[in-house]
Amino acid sequence: MPKKGKAKNTANKAKHTRLMKQKENKVKLEKQRNKERLKALVKKINEQKEKKN
C-alpha cells in the first residue's frame, strides 16, 4: 500500500530547484552585465580615437 501523507523529499527537491535557478540566473545576469560593460568600454575607446584623429 502507498504511504499516506506528503511525498518524501518534496520540500528538499523544491528548495534545491529554486536555489539552482537562482544560481543560473545570477550567472546569466553577471555575463550580461560583463558584456554590456565591455561594449561600453569599446564604444568609449572608439570615441576617444575619433577625437584624436
PyMOL commands that place a pseudoatom at each C-alpha (Angstrom):
pseudoatom trace, name=CA, resn=MET, resi=1, chain=A, elem=C, hetatm=0, pos=[0.000, 0.000, 0.000]
pseudoatom trace, name=CA, resn=PRO, resi=2, chain=A, elem=C, hetatm=0, pos=[1.221, 3.508, -0.764]
pseudoatom trace, name=CA, resn=LYS, resi=3, chain=A, elem=C, hetatm=0, pos=[2.306, 5.746, 2.067]
pseudoatom trace, name=CA, resn=LYS, resi=4, chain=A, elem=C, hetatm=0, pos=[-0.136, 8.337, 3.304]
pseudoatom trace, name=CA, resn=GLY, resi=5, chain=A, elem=C, hetatm=0, pos=[0.758, 11.973, 3.685]
pseudoatom trace, name=CA, resn=LYS, resi=6, chain=A, elem=C, hetatm=0, pos=[3.311, 14.177, 1.984]
pseudoatom trace, name=CA, resn=ALA, resi=7, chain=A, elem=C, hetatm=0, pos=[5.710, 12.649, -0.513]
pseudoatom trace, name=CA, resn=LYS, resi=8, chain=A, elem=C, hetatm=0, pos=[9.240, 12.129, 0.741]
pseudoatom trace, name=CA, resn=ASN, resi=9, chain=A, elem=C, hetatm=0, pos=[11.815, 14.844, -0.075]
pseudoatom trace, name=CA, resn=THR, resi=10, chain=A, elem=C, hetatm=0, pos=[9.331, 17.114, -1.840]
pseudoatom trace, name=CA, resn=ALA, resi=11, chain=A, elem=C, hetatm=0, pos=[10.379, 20.173, 0.164]
pseudoatom trace, name=CA, resn=ASN, resi=12, chain=A, elem=C, hetatm=0, pos=[14.082, 19.494, -0.356]
pseudoatom trace, name=CA, resn=LYS, resi=13, chain=A, elem=C, hetatm=0, pos=[13.651, 18.976, -4.097]
pseudoatom trace, name=CA, resn=ALA, resi=14, chain=A, elem=C, hetatm=0, pos=[11.653, 22.194, -4.411]
pseudoatom trace, name=CA, resn=LYS, resi=15, chain=A, elem=C, hetatm=0, pos=[14.252, 24.098, -2.397]
pseudoatom trace, name=CA, resn=HIS, resi=16, chain=A, elem=C, hetatm=0, pos=[17.107, 22.669, -4.451]
pseudoatom trace, name=CA, resn=THR, resi=17, chain=A, elem=C, hetatm=0, pos=[15.379, 23.550, -7.714]
pseudoatom trace, name=CA, resn=ARG, resi=18, chain=A, elem=C, hetatm=0, pos=[14.757, 27.108, -6.516]
pseudoatom trace, name=CA, resn=LEU, resi=19, chain=A, elem=C, hetatm=0, pos=[18.364, 27.541, -5.401]
pseudoatom trace, name=CA, resn=MET, resi=20, chain=A, elem=C, hetatm=0, pos=[19.736, 26.140, -8.656]
pseudoatom trace, name=CA, resn=LYS, resi=21, chain=A, elem=C, hetatm=0, pos=[17.544, 28.505, -10.683]
pseudoatom trace, name=CA, resn=GLN, resi=22, chain=A, elem=C, hetatm=0, pos=[18.773, 31.424, -8.557]
pseudoatom trace, name=CA, resn=LYS, resi=23, chain=A, elem=C, hetatm=0, pos=[22.353, 30.386, -9.251]
pseudoatom trace, name=CA, resn=GLU, resi=24, chain=A, elem=C, hetatm=0, pos=[21.720, 30.060, -13.009]
pseudoatom trace, name=CA, resn=ASN, resi=25, chain=A, elem=C, hetatm=0, pos=[20.020, 33.464, -13.111]
pseudoatom trace, name=CA, resn=LYS, resi=26, chain=A, elem=C, hetatm=0, pos=[22.891, 35.045, -11.192]
pseudoatom trace, name=CA, resn=VAL, resi=27, chain=A, elem=C, hetatm=0, pos=[25.472, 33.667, -13.612]
pseudoatom trace, name=CA, resn=LYS, resi=28, chain=A, elem=C, hetatm=0, pos=[23.379, 34.747, -16.598]
pseudoatom trace, name=CA, resn=LEU, resi=29, chain=A, elem=C, hetatm=0, pos=[22.975, 38.255, -15.174]
pseudoatom trace, name=CA, resn=GLU, resi=30, chain=A, elem=C, hetatm=0, pos=[26.712, 38.557, -14.467]
pseudoatom trace, name=CA, resn=LYS, resi=31, chain=A, elem=C, hetatm=0, pos=[27.547, 37.509, -18.036]
pseudoatom trace, name=CA, resn=GLN, resi=32, chain=A, elem=C, hetatm=0, pos=[25.054, 40.048, -19.401]
pseudoatom trace, name=CA, resn=ARG, resi=33, chain=A, elem=C, hetatm=0, pos=[26.443, 42.860, -17.227]
pseudoatom trace, name=CA, resn=ASN, resi=34, chain=A, elem=C, hetatm=0, pos=[30.005, 41.997, -18.237]
pseudoatom trace, name=CA, resn=LYS, resi=35, chain=A, elem=C, hetatm=0, pos=[29.043, 42.019, -21.917]
pseudoatom trace, name=CA, resn=GLU, resi=36, chain=A, elem=C, hetatm=0, pos=[27.353, 45.428, -21.543]
pseudoatom trace, name=CA, resn=ARG, resi=37, chain=A, elem=C, hetatm=0, pos=[30.368, 46.804, -19.651]
pseudoatom trace, name=CA, resn=LEU, resi=38, chain=A, elem=C, hetatm=0, pos=[32.743, 45.641, -22.374]
pseudoatom trace, name=CA, resn=LYS, resi=39, chain=A, elem=C, hetatm=0, pos=[30.539, 47.164, -25.099]
pseudoatom trace, name=CA, resn=ALA, resi=40, chain=A, elem=C, hetatm=0, pos=[30.547, 50.481, -23.247]
pseudoatom trace, name=CA, resn=LEU, resi=41, chain=A, elem=C, hetatm=0, pos=[34.341, 50.370, -22.925]
pseudoatom trace, name=CA, resn=VAL, resi=42, chain=A, elem=C, hetatm=0, pos=[34.799, 49.637, -26.631]
pseudoatom trace, name=CA, resn=LYS, resi=43, chain=A, elem=C, hetatm=0, pos=[32.435, 52.465, -27.530]
pseudoatom trace, name=CA, resn=LYS, resi=44, chain=A, elem=C, hetatm=0, pos=[34.288, 54.894, -25.238]
pseudoatom trace, name=CA, resn=ILE, resi=45, chain=A, elem=C, hetatm=0, pos=[37.693, 53.901, -26.648]
pseudoatom trace, name=CA, resn=ASN, resi=46, chain=A, elem=C, hetatm=0, pos=[36.444, 54.287, -30.224]
pseudoatom trace, name=CA, resn=GLU, resi=47, chain=A, elem=C, hetatm=0, pos=[35.097, 57.764, -29.419]
pseudoatom trace, name=CA, resn=GLN, resi=48, chain=A, elem=C, hetatm=0, pos=[38.463, 58.745, -27.932]
pseudoatom trace, name=CA, resn=LYS, resi=49, chain=A, elem=C, hetatm=0, pos=[40.258, 57.511, -31.054]
pseudoatom trace, name=CA, resn=GLU, resi=50, chain=A, elem=C, hetatm=0, pos=[37.935, 59.556, -33.268]
pseudoatom trace, name=CA, resn=LYS, resi=51, chain=A, elem=C, hetatm=0, pos=[38.543, 62.687, -31.186]
pseudoatom trace, name=CA, resn=LYS, resi=52, chain=A, elem=C, hetatm=0, pos=[42.314, 62.312, -31.608]
pseudoatom trace, name=CA, resn=ASN, resi=53, chain=A, elem=C, hetatm=0, pos=[42.011, 61.954, -35.379]
for i in range(1, 53): cmd.bond("trace and resi %d" % i, "trace and resi %d" % (i + 1))
show_as sticks, trace
zoom trace
